Amino acid sequence: MSGSKRPFFQPPAPGPPANPYKKAAKRPDPVSPAPKAANPLAAFALGSPSRPSNPYAASSKPSPAAPANPYAASSKASPAAPANPYASSSSPPSQPLISPSPPPRPPPPPPAPAPAPAPAAPLISPSSFMFWNCNAIRPRLEYNTPEMSAFIARYSPSVLFLSEVRLTSPSATLPGVLSTGDKKAADEKRLWENAFAPGRVFGDYKCAGLSLATKRYAGTAVLVRRDALASRRAGVSYSLPGAAPGDAKPEKGSISSFFGKPSSAPRKAPARHDPEGRLILLECDTCHILHVYCPNNGKNAESFARRRAWEERISGFLSKVRADGGLGGKPVFYCGDLNVTPVPDEDLSHPAFFKKQFPVPQAGYSGQPGCTPKEVEMFNELLDRGDLVDAYRELTPFPGSHIALDAPVFTWRGTKGRDTPESGRYYRKGMRIDLLLVERRHLGMIESVEITGAGVDNSDPSFAGSDHCPVHVSLARGGGAGEEGDQ
């Protein structure tokens, strides 16, 4: 084929066969003297400026002339190379990796104000009240309910005070709780509670307060008609507001830690109630009624001392009420078994007989308790300090010496004798010792004071088995404070 034309592509003359296991020597590219472009898929390092870079070799430093590989990771970015948005970098981030803590929460809104307490119900507004020393309520409930029902039905007082109930409390700190510690106490509790059942003797009343001792002695109660309590309340307390407390350790025979013997020894705070249950203070809408069972004067020095202490406390309290213009702006009516005859020659059925009883060496204390000269003296001091008057005697003047013995003028009566009626020491004898005292300027608030008992002894049904009869008080409607003083 010497005369034919040479083909367009003439392969080079064949050389010796290539050794597949021998590494080929590097040689310059015979076609282009310029270095080839870097393999964009390979990592590169800074190459030698005098020889072309191997596009398949890894490089620890990129060539200044080579373009940046956007897919390669680099430990240090070239100042001229554009940033690779997909490459990870070891340089610290411009923002912290941990997000900052959230701002503090605002404080919670203040709690809504508590709703204002409902206004207290208005106080009771009694039209009348009655006080009675029942001489132990248990026998009265067992044997004298017909007589009690009779005077309650007749007078229907808004408030009924009872003294000397002789019920017991299990603890001195629970004066209004009836004891059930023995069978007798349990029976007394049952009788008392059953008396308030509908149709029973106290069925129209509610017990508003009980002040009791831990033994069957003294004790007082206040009962309020249910219709008087309709939408109203009775304010009951068992101690004198603002009075001085009694001794820290009362002497034997002391009536209470409240009415104790005056002493400079350390004192306790006033008790919530008199431990013998001798006092109940009832607040009404226009007045306070202080009902008490005054301790008997007795026949020895110890009982004389406790009676003096009682009179001093009561006198001090009522004189302060007078100075303050009332208790909370209201007058105080002082009532109950006060165990004293205001004027012995008028308030005793047999003055000479009573005055010669029980002679004692102490001057002023001889005579029947309740009419001794010392008791009458303390009573008159009480009237003077509190500017008080005996409401019954003011409204019912003494009729003179001609008084029928069976007339309703004495609140305490003696009993018949066991063998014959006349053998009783106090048979056909009586005393007026259950009293109502009011400030002179408030006498106009009292309409009437009635002694409900009559007869020659306490066997009359009007005494309902007790040796005292009830005393009924009607309050004047429209009769205001100061009326008597303006006349």
C-alpha positions as CSV (number, residue, x, y, z in Angstrom):
1,M,0.0,0.0,0.0
2,S,3.0,2.2,-0.7
3,G,1.1,4.3,-3.2
4,S,-2.0,4.8,-1.0
5,K,-2.7,7.8,1.1
6,R,-1.8,7.9,4.8
7,P,-4.9,7.7,7.0
8,F,-6.1,10.8,8.9
9,F,-5.1,9.2,12.2
10,Q,-1.8,7.3,12.4
11,P,-1.3,5.5,15.7
12,P,2.2,5.6,17.0
13,A,4.5,2.7,16.3
14,P,3.9,-0.1,18.7
15,G,6.4,-0.3,21.5
16,P,7.2,-3.1,23.9
17,P,4.1,-4.3,25.7
18,A,3.3,-2.5,29.0
19,N,4.2,-4.2,32.2
20,P,0.9,-4.0,34.2
21,Y,2.8,-4.3,37.5
22,K,5.4,-1.6,36.9
23,K,4.7,2.0,37.9
24,A,4.8,4.2,34.9
25,A,7.3,7.0,35.0
26,K,5.9,10.5,35.0
27,R,6.4,12.6,32.0
28,P,5.2,15.9,30.8
29,D,2.1,16.1,28.9
30,P,3.2,16.2,25.2
31,V,0.0,17.9,24.2
32,S,-0.4,20.9,26.5
33,P,2.4,22.6,28.5
34,A,-0.2,24.2,30.8
35,P,-1.0,22.3,33.9
36,K,-4.3,20.5,33.9
37,A,-7.2,21.6,35.9
38,A,-7.5,20.2,39.4
39,N,-9.8,17.3,39.9
40,P,-12.8,18.9,41.5
41,L,-13.5,15.6,43.4
42,A,-10.1,15.3,45.1
43,A,-8.8,17.0,48.1
44,F,-5.7,19.0,47.4
45,A,-2.7,20.6,49.0
46,L,-0.4,23.4,48.1
47,G,1.6,22.1,45.1
48,S,5.0,22.9,43.7
49,P,5.0,25.9,41.4
50,S,7.5,24.3,38.9
51,R,5.6,21.2,38.1
52,P,2.0,20.4,37.4
53,S,-0.2,19.2,40.2
54,N,-1.4,15.7,40.2
55,P,-5.1,15.9,40.0
56,Y,-5.5,12.5,41.7
57,A,-3.1,13.1,44.5
58,A,-4.1,14.4,48.0
59,S,-2.6,17.7,48.9
60,S,-2.1,19.2,52.4
61,K,-2.1,22.8,51.1
62,P,-4.1,24.1,48.1
63,S,-2.3,25.8,45.3
64,P,-2.7,29.5,45.1
65,A,-3.6,29.3,41.5
66,A,-6.0,26.4,41.8
67,P,-9.7,27.3,42.2
68,A,-11.3,26.3,45.5
69,N,-13.0,22.9,45.5
70,P,-16.5,23.6,46.8
71,Y,-17.0,20.0,47.8
72,A,-13.7,19.5,49.7
73,A,-13.2,19.9,53.4
74,S,-10.5,22.3,54.4
75,S,-8.8,22.9,57.8
76,K,-8.0,26.5,56.9
77,A,-9.9,28.5,54.3
78,S,-7.8,30.3,51.7
79,P,-8.3,34.1,51.8
80,A,-9.0,34.1,48.0
81,A,-11.2,31.1,48.0
82,P,-15.0,31.5,48.4
83,A,-16.6,30.1,51.5
84,N,-18.0,26.6,51.1
85,P,-21.5,26.7,52.5
86,Y,-21.6,22.9,52.8
87,A,-18.2,22.4,54.4
88,S,-17.8,22.0,58.2
89,S,-15.3,24.4,59.8
90,S,-13.2,24.1,62.9
91,S,-13.3,27.8,63.5
92,P,-15.5,28.8,66.5
93,P,-19.0,29.9,65.5
94,S,-20.0,33.5,65.7
95,Q,-23.0,32.6,68.0
96,P,-22.9,30.2,70.9
97,L,-24.2,26.7,70.2
98,I,-26.3,26.8,73.4
99,S,-29.2,29.2,73.2
100,P,-29.3,31.8,75.9
101,S,-31.7,31.2,78.9
102,P,-35.1,32.6,78.3
103,P,-36.0,35.8,80.0
104,P,-37.4,35.5,83.6
105,R,-41.0,34.9,83.8
106,P,-43.1,37.8,85.0
107,P,-44.3,37.4,88.6
108,P,-47.7,35.9,89.0
109,P,-50.5,38.3,89.4
110,P,-51.5,38.9,93.0
111,P,-54.2,36.7,94.3
112,A,-57.7,38.1,94.1
113,P,-58.8,39.7,97.4
114,A,-60.8,37.4,99.6
115,P,-64.5,38.2,99.5
116,A,-65.7,40.4,102.3
117,P,-67.2,38.4,105.1
118,A,-71.0,38.5,105.2
119,P,-72.3,41.1,107.6
120,A,-73.2,39.6,111.0
121,A,-76.9,39.1,111.6
122,P,-78.4,41.8,113.8
123,L,-78.6,41.1,117.5
124,I,-81.8,40.0,119.2
125,S,-84.3,42.6,120.3
126,P,-86.1,41.1,123.3
127,S,-89.3,42.5,124.5
128,S,-88.9,40.8,127.9
129,F,-86.7,38.5,129.9
130,M,-87.0,36.4,133.0
131,F,-84.4,35.2,135.5
132,W,-84.8,32.2,137.9
133,N,-82.7,30.3,140.4
134,C,-84.1,26.8,139.6
135,N,-82.1,25.1,142.5
136,A,-80.9,22.3,140.2
137,I,-82.5,21.8,136.8
138,R,-82.6,18.0,136.9
139,P,-85.4,17.6,139.6
140,R,-87.3,20.5,137.9
141,L,-87.3,18.6,134.6
142,E,-88.2,15.3,136.3
143,Y,-90.9,16.6,138.7
144,N,-91.9,20.1,137.9
145,T,-92.4,20.4,134.1
146,P,-96.1,21.2,134.4
147,E,-95.4,24.2,136.7
148,M,-92.5,25.4,134.5
149,S,-94.6,25.1,131.4
150,A,-97.4,27.1,133.1
151,F,-95.2,30.2,133.8
152,I,-93.4,30.0,130.5
153,A,-96.8,29.9,128.7
154,R,-98.1,32.8,130.8
155,Y,-95.2,35.1,130.4
156,S,-93.5,33.8,127.2
157,P,-90.3,35.8,127.8
158,S,-88.0,36.4,124.9
159,V,-85.0,35.4,127.1
160,L,-84.9,33.0,130.1
161,F,-81.9,33.0,132.4
162,L,-81.4,30.0,134.7
163,S,-79.0,29.9,137.6
164,E,-77.8,27.1,139.9
165,V,-78.5,24.6,137.2
166,R,-75.9,22.2,138.7
167,L,-75.0,20.5,135.5
168,T,-71.5,19.4,134.9
169,S,-68.9,19.9,132.2
170,P,-66.1,17.3,131.5
171,S,-63.4,20.0,131.5
172,A,-62.9,23.5,132.8
173,T,-62.0,24.5,129.2
174,L,-65.4,23.2,127.9
175,P,-67.9,25.0,130.0
176,G,-70.8,24.7,127.5
177,V,-70.3,20.9,127.0
178,L,-72.3,18.6,129.1
179,S,-70.5,15.7,130.8
180,T,-71.3,12.0,130.1
181,G,-68.6,10.6,132.4
182,D,-71.0,8.7,134.6
183,K,-74.6,7.4,134.4
184,K,-75.9,10.4,136.4
185,A,-74.2,12.9,134.1
186,A,-75.5,11.0,131.0
187,D,-79.1,11.1,132.4
188,E,-78.8,14.8,133.1
189,K,-77.6,15.4,129.6
190,R,-80.5,13.4,128.1
191,L,-83.0,15.2,130.3
192,W,-81.6,18.6,129.3
193,E,-81.5,18.0,125.6
194,N,-84.9,16.4,125.5
195,A,-86.4,19.4,127.2
196,F,-85.8,21.4,123.9
197,A,-87.7,18.9,121.7
198,P,-90.9,20.2,120.1
199,G,-93.8,20.1,122.5
200,R,-91.6,19.9,125.6
201,V,-91.1,22.5,128.3
202,F,-88.3,24.4,126.5
203,G,-89.5,23.4,123.0
204,D,-90.0,27.1,121.9
205,Y,-86.5,28.0,123.0
206,K,-82.9,27.4,122.0
207,C,-80.0,27.2,124.5
208,A,-77.8,30.2,123.6
209,G,-75.2,29.7,126.3
210,L,-74.2,27.3,129.1
211,S,-71.5,28.2,131.7
212,L,-70.8,25.1,133.9
213,A,-68.3,23.8,136.5
214,T,-66.8,20.4,136.5
215,K,-68.8,19.5,139.6
216,R,-72.5,19.7,140.3
217,Y,-72.4,23.2,141.7
218,A,-73.7,26.6,140.6
219,G,-73.8,26.9,136.8
220,T,-75.9,29.3,134.6
221,A,-77.7,29.1,131.3
222,V,-79.4,31.5,128.9
223,L,-82.4,30.4,126.6
224,V,-83.7,32.5,123.8
225,R,-87.0,32.0,122.0
226,R,-86.6,30.6,118.6
227,D,-88.8,33.3,117.0
228,A,-86.6,36.0,118.6
229,L,-83.6,34.3,117.0
230,A,-85.2,34.3,113.5
231,S,-82.5,35.9,111.3
232,R,-80.9,37.4,114.4
233,R,-78.2,36.3,116.8
234,A,-77.5,36.4,120.6
235,G,-74.1,37.8,121.7
236,V,-73.1,35.6,124.6
237,S,-69.9,35.8,126.7
238,Y,-68.9,34.3,130.1
239,S,-66.6,36.9,131.6
240,L,-66.5,40.6,132.3
241,P,-64.9,42.6,129.4
242,G,-61.7,44.4,130.5
243,A,-61.9,43.2,134.1
244,A,-58.7,42.3,136.0
245,P,-57.8,38.6,136.1
246,G,-57.8,36.5,139.2
247,D,-54.8,35.0,141.0
248,A,-52.6,32.7,139.1
249,K,-53.3,30.1,141.9
250,P,-56.6,30.9,143.6
251,E,-56.8,30.1,147.3
252,K,-58.9,27.2,148.4
253,G,-62.6,28.1,148.2
254,S,-62.0,30.9,145.7
255,I,-64.9,31.1,143.3
256,S,-62.7,31.3,140.2
257,S,-59.4,32.4,138.9
258,F,-61.3,35.4,137.6
259,F,-63.0,36.5,140.8
260,G,-60.1,35.7,143.0
261,K,-58.7,37.5,146.0
262,P,-56.8,40.7,145.0
263,S,-53.1,39.9,145.1
264,S,-49.8,41.3,143.9
265,A,-48.7,37.9,142.8
266,P,-48.3,37.1,139.1
267,R,-51.6,36.7,137.4
268,K,-53.0,34.7,134.5
269,A,-55.0,36.2,131.7
270,P,-58.8,36.3,132.4
271,A,-60.5,33.0,131.9
272,R,-63.0,32.6,129.0
273,H,-65.6,31.8,131.6
274,D,-66.1,31.7,135.4
275,P,-65.0,28.2,136.4
276,E,-68.1,27.8,138.5
277,G,-70.3,29.1,135.8
278,R,-71.7,32.1,137.8
279,L,-71.9,34.6,135.0
280,I,-73.4,35.1,131.5
281,L,-73.3,38.4,129.6
282,L,-75.9,38.7,126.8
283,E,-75.6,41.4,124.2
284,C,-78.9,42.6,122.6
285,D,-79.5,45.3,120.1
286,T,-80.1,48.1,122.6
287,C,-78.6,46.8,125.9
288,H,-76.4,44.2,127.6
289,I,-77.9,41.9,130.3
290,L,-75.4,40.7,132.9
291,H,-76.9,37.7,134.7
292,V,-75.1,36.2,137.7
293,Y,-75.4,33.7,140.5
294,C,-73.7,35.6,143.3
295,P,-71.9,33.4,145.8
296,N,-73.5,33.1,149.2
297,N,-71.8,35.1,152.0
298,G,-71.4,31.9,154.1
299,K,-70.6,31.7,157.7
300,N,-66.8,31.8,157.9
301,A,-63.9,34.1,157.1
302,E,-62.9,32.3,153.9
303,S,-66.4,32.7,152.4
304,F,-66.6,36.3,153.6
305,A,-63.4,37.1,151.7
306,R,-64.5,35.5,148.4
307,R,-67.8,37.4,148.6
308,R,-65.9,40.7,149.1
309,A,-63.8,39.9,146.1
310,W,-66.9,39.2,144.0
311,E,-68.5,42.5,145.0
312,E,-65.2,44.4,144.3
313,R,-65.0,43.0,140.8
314,I,-68.7,43.6,139.9
315,S,-68.6,47.1,141.5
316,G,-65.4,48.0,139.6
317,F,-66.9,46.8,136.3
318,L,-70.2,48.6,136.6
319,S,-68.6,51.8,137.8
320,K,-66.4,51.7,134.6
321,V,-69.5,51.1,132.5
322,R,-71.0,54.3,134.0
323,A,-67.8,56.3,133.4
324,D,-67.6,55.1,129.8
325,G,-71.2,55.9,129.1
326,G,-72.2,52.2,128.7
327,L,-70.6,49.0,127.4
328,G,-70.0,49.6,123.7
329,G,-72.4,52.5,124.0
330,K,-75.2,50.3,125.5
331,P,-76.5,50.2,129.0
332,V,-75.9,47.1,131.2
333,F,-78.8,45.6,133.2
334,Y,-77.4,43.7,136.2
335,C,-79.7,40.9,137.4
336,G,-80.0,37.5,139.0
337,D,-79.7,35.9,142.4
338,L,-77.7,38.6,144.1
339,N,-78.0,37.1,147.5
340,V,-78.6,40.3,149.3
341,T,-81.7,42.2,150.6
342,P,-81.4,45.9,149.6
343,V,-83.3,47.1,152.7
344,P,-83.6,44.4,155.3
345,D,-86.5,46.0,157.1
346,E,-88.5,46.1,153.9
347,D,-87.2,43.1,152.0
348,L,-87.4,40.5,154.8
349,S,-90.6,38.9,156.1
350,H,-89.3,38.7,159.6
351,P,-86.3,41.2,160.0
352,A,-85.6,40.5,163.7
353,F,-85.6,36.7,163.1
354,F,-83.1,36.9,160.2
355,K,-80.8,39.4,161.9
356,K,-80.1,37.2,164.9
357,Q,-79.2,34.1,162.9
358,F,-75.6,32.7,162.8
359,P,-73.6,35.0,165.2
360,V,-69.9,35.2,164.3
361,P,-66.9,37.0,165.9
362,Q,-66.3,39.2,162.8
363,A,-68.0,42.5,163.1
364,G,-70.7,43.1,160.6
365,Y,-71.1,39.5,159.5
366,S,-73.5,38.1,162.0
367,G,-77.0,37.3,160.8
368,Q,-78.6,35.3,158.0
369,P,-76.4,35.4,154.9
370,G,-78.0,37.9,152.5
371,C,-78.9,40.4,155.2
372,T,-75.8,41.0,157.3
373,P,-74.7,44.6,157.8
374,K,-71.5,44.1,155.8
375,E,-73.4,42.7,152.8
376,V,-75.9,45.6,152.8
377,E,-73.0,48.1,153.1
378,M,-71.3,46.5,150.0
379,F,-74.6,46.6,148.1
380,N,-75.0,50.3,148.8
381,E,-71.5,51.0,147.7
382,L,-72.3,49.2,144.4
383,L,-75.3,51.4,143.9
384,D,-73.3,54.6,144.5
385,R,-70.4,53.7,142.3
386,G,-72.5,52.7,139.3
387,D,-75.3,55.2,139.9
388,L,-77.6,52.2,140.0
389,V,-81.2,51.8,141.3
390,D,-83.2,48.7,142.4
391,A,-85.7,48.6,139.5
392,Y,-88.4,46.7,141.3
393,R,-88.4,49.0,144.3
394,E,-88.4,52.1,142.0
395,L,-91.4,50.8,140.1
396,T,-93.1,49.2,143.1
397,P,-92.7,51.4,146.1
398,F,-92.7,49.7,149.5
399,P,-96.3,49.5,150.7
400,G,-95.5,49.8,154.4
401,S,-95.4,47.3,157.3
402,H,-98.7,45.7,156.5
403,I,-97.7,43.1,154.0
404,A,-99.5,39.8,153.6
405,L,-97.1,37.0,154.0
406,D,-98.4,35.2,151.0
407,A,-98.2,38.2,148.7
408,P,-95.9,38.1,145.7
409,V,-93.2,40.3,147.3
410,F,-90.4,37.9,148.2
411,T,-88.3,36.0,145.7
412,W,-87.1,33.3,148.2
413,R,-89.3,31.2,150.5
414,G,-88.6,28.7,153.2
415,T,-89.7,25.1,153.2
416,K,-92.1,23.1,155.3
417,G,-90.8,21.0,158.1
418,R,-90.6,17.2,157.8
419,D,-92.8,16.4,160.8
420,T,-95.1,19.4,160.6
421,P,-95.0,22.5,158.3
422,E,-94.3,24.7,161.3
423,S,-91.3,22.6,162.2
424,G,-89.4,24.0,159.2
425,R,-87.0,26.7,160.3
426,Y,-87.9,29.1,157.5
427,Y,-91.5,28.1,157.1
428,R,-93.7,31.2,156.3
429,K,-90.6,33.3,155.9
430,G,-89.2,35.0,152.9
431,M,-86.5,37.3,151.4
432,R,-86.3,39.5,148.3
433,I,-82.8,38.7,147.0
434,D,-83.3,38.2,143.3
435,L,-82.9,41.7,141.9
436,L,-82.5,43.9,138.8
437,L,-80.2,46.9,138.9
438,V,-80.0,49.5,136.2
439,E,-78.4,52.9,135.9
440,R,-80.7,55.6,137.0
441,R,-80.6,57.3,133.7
442,H,-81.7,54.1,131.9
443,L,-84.6,53.3,134.2
444,G,-87.0,54.4,131.5
445,M,-86.1,51.4,129.4
446,I,-87.7,49.1,132.1
447,E,-91.5,48.9,131.9
448,S,-92.2,46.6,134.8
449,V,-90.5,44.1,137.1
450,E,-92.8,41.3,138.5
451,I,-92.2,38.8,141.2
452,T,-94.1,35.8,140.0
453,G,-94.1,33.7,143.2
454,A,-96.6,33.8,146.0
455,G,-97.6,31.6,148.9
456,V,-96.3,31.1,152.5
457,D,-93.6,28.6,151.4
458,N,-92.0,27.3,148.3
459,S,-94.6,24.6,147.8
460,D,-96.7,27.0,145.9
461,P,-96.8,26.1,142.1
462,S,-95.4,29.5,141.2
463,F,-92.0,28.4,142.6
464,A,-92.0,25.2,140.4
465,G,-90.2,23.2,143.1
466,S,-87.4,25.7,143.7
467,D,-86.9,27.9,146.7
468,H,-86.7,30.9,144.4
469,C,-89.5,32.1,142.1
470,P,-88.9,33.6,138.6
471,V,-88.7,37.4,138.2
472,H,-90.2,38.7,134.9
473,V,-89.0,42.0,133.3
474,S,-90.8,43.8,130.5
475,L,-88.8,46.2,128.4
476,A,-90.3,49.5,127.4
477,R,-90.8,50.0,123.6
478,G,-89.7,53.5,122.8
479,G,-88.5,54.2,126.3
480,G,-85.0,55.5,125.7
481,A,-82.0,56.1,127.8
482,G,-82.1,59.1,130.1
483,E,-85.9,59.2,130.2
484,E,-86.0,58.9,134.0
485,G,-83.4,61.5,134.4
486,D,-85.4,64.0,132.2
487,Q,-88.6,63.7,134.3
